[in-house]
Amino acid sequence: MTNVVVVGSQWGDEGKGKIVDWLSERADVVVRFQGGHNAGHTLVIDGVTYKLSLLPSGIVRKGKLSVIGNGVVVDPWALISEIEKIQEQGVAVTPESLRLSEGCPLILPLHRNLDLAREQAAGKAKIGTTGRGIGPAYEDKTARRAIRVGDLRDQDLLKDKIEGLLFHHNALLRGLGMPEVDGGDLLSDLIEIAPKVLPYAATVWQELDQARRKGKRILFEGAQGAMLDLDHGTYPYVTSSNTVAGQAATGSGQGPGAVGFVLGITKAYTTRVGSGPFPTELDDDVGRELGERGREFGTVTGRARRCGWFDAVMVRQAIKVNGIHGIALTKLDVLDGQKVLKVCTGYRLDGEVLDHLPAAQLEQARVEPIFEEMEGWSESTYGARSWADLPATAIKYIRRIEELIEAPVALLSTSPEREDTILVHDPFAD
């Protein structure tokens, strides 16, 4: 048996929550390894809907260990709020079921305020962040001034680190014409939240190593999508962390050998939230229909998602960058009833045909999609649980996607319900 890494192969919102939950039943440990509470997963289990941001999807399953790795930036107040909310839904969250890396950098109120102030000041040039302080927190991590989970144990250390942190942040705030942060108030807030957070703190890398040595199955759960990766995405319209599969090892304290099967969650069409290039975007009735049928609204922000045709060029690029072995194709049922379907097979830029999305920002904005048209289907695929339940034209669409992205479909999802999943290849079986 192998460990599995789940990543999004587009711009996020591919339906990772359901697939991770489906896989978590087969796993012993579920690990979040990057991002923060800007990433949302919606799980529907026995008719009950759970909306998670920071907590790994395994938390809703009894007997599973959920781990927040060092690659995640953690808002301690948001974490405790999410724990309390899910406990109200009858899910037990204890230090035995949830482990939080001592190395996680903290998202503080000053990070949120700075995030919002920057977006407001940027105007039309805004990135489209969720305003939750993710970017500023990662900046402090890189600049080696972050306050981390383990620091909450020592008030004297906290006081010194806050002083160093505010030397930088208050200078920024003055430049933006905003009120400066009071170090005493921040210290009091952290001292107050510390007893609620510290019971979950652990030496995560060590516990994961022990689990591997015992033959436990580990599921590494990614957030956002490959094209939002800080290095490999549509920069600068990206998130502030590495979202690709390689981060699973770095963001959890495990070596590359811990990563086994890489599963890329892939929507049967394409969506994007926020600003940035989107070659196959549909700004018409078809795009609006996909958004309505697919209920394309952000789990965390509630923002409407931009919708477009399937971009095989972009997904193939994500396949290569992530080392994806197979995909989980989701939301196929949203395409039901479309007489004609289009798939992007290449880009055209200044008369040249490209087989990849260029890295340069201006070129990304200027590429034009080259579409291949396919016949749609009128029958419903909603809730299908076998290939025999699918229309022939739907199967043809799936097979053409496999050819274009150069990766097989390992799982096929046909509704938000976890049981409505066609298993082609069990990722844990390798």
HELIX and SHEET records of a PDB file:
HELIX    1   1 LYS A   16  SER A   24  1                                   9    
HELIX    2   2 SER A   57  VAL A   60  5                                   4    
HELIX    3   3 PRO A   76  GLU A   88  1                                  13    
HELIX    4   4 PRO A  109  ALA A  122  1                                  14    
HELIX    5   5 GLY A  123  ALA A  125  5                                   3    
HELIX    6   6 ILE A  134  THR A  142  1                                   9    
HELIX    7   7 VAL A  149  ARG A  153  5                                   5    
HELIX    8   8 GLN A  155  GLY A  175  1                                  21    
HELIX    9   9 GLY A  183  VAL A  197  1                                  15    
HELIX   10  10 LEU A  198  TYR A  200  5                                   3    
HELIX   11  11 VAL A  204  ARG A  213  1                                  10    
HELIX   12  12 ALA A  226  LEU A  228  5                                   3    
HELIX   13  13 GLN A  247  THR A  250  1                                   4    
HELIX   14  14 PRO A  256  ALA A  258  5                                   3    
HELIX   15  15 ASP A  285  ARG A  293  1                                   9    
HELIX   16  16 ALA A  312  ASN A  322  1                                  11    
HELIX   17  17 LEU A  332  LEU A  335  5                                   4    
HELIX   18  18 GLN A  361  ARG A  366  1                                   6    
HELIX   19  19 TRP A  387  ASP A  389  5                                   3    
HELIX   20  20 ALA A  392  ILE A  405  1                                  14    
HELIX   21  21 PRO A  427  ALA A  429  5                                   3    
SHEET    1   A10 ALA A 201  ALA A 202  0                                        
SHEET    2   A10 LEU A  98  SER A 101  1                                        
SHEET    3   A10 LEU A  65  ILE A  68  1                                        
SHEET    4   A10 VAL A  29  ARG A  32  1                                        
SHEET    5   A10 ILE A 218  GLU A 221  1                                        
SHEET    6   A10 VAL A   4  GLY A   8  1                                        
SHEET    7   A10 PHE A 261  LYS A 267  1                                        
SHEET    8   A10 GLY A 326  THR A 330  1                                        
SHEET    9   A10 VAL A 409  SER A 413  1                                        
SHEET   10   A10 THR A 421  LEU A 423 -1                                        
SHEET    1   B 2 HIS A  41  ILE A  45  0                                        
SHEET    2   B 2 VAL A  48  LEU A  52 -1                                        
SHEET    1   C 2 THR A 270  ARG A 272  0                                        
SHEET    2   C 2 ARG A 306  GLY A 308 -1                                        
SHEET    1   D 3 PHE A 310  ASP A 311  0                                        
SHEET    2   D 3 VAL A 340  LEU A 349  1                                        
SHEET    3   D 3 GLU A 352  LEU A 354 -1                                        
SHEET    1   E 3 PHE A 310  ASP A 311  0                                        
SHEET    2   E 3 VAL A 340  LEU A 349  1                                        
SHEET    3   E 3 GLU A 368  GLU A 375 -1                                        
END                                                                             
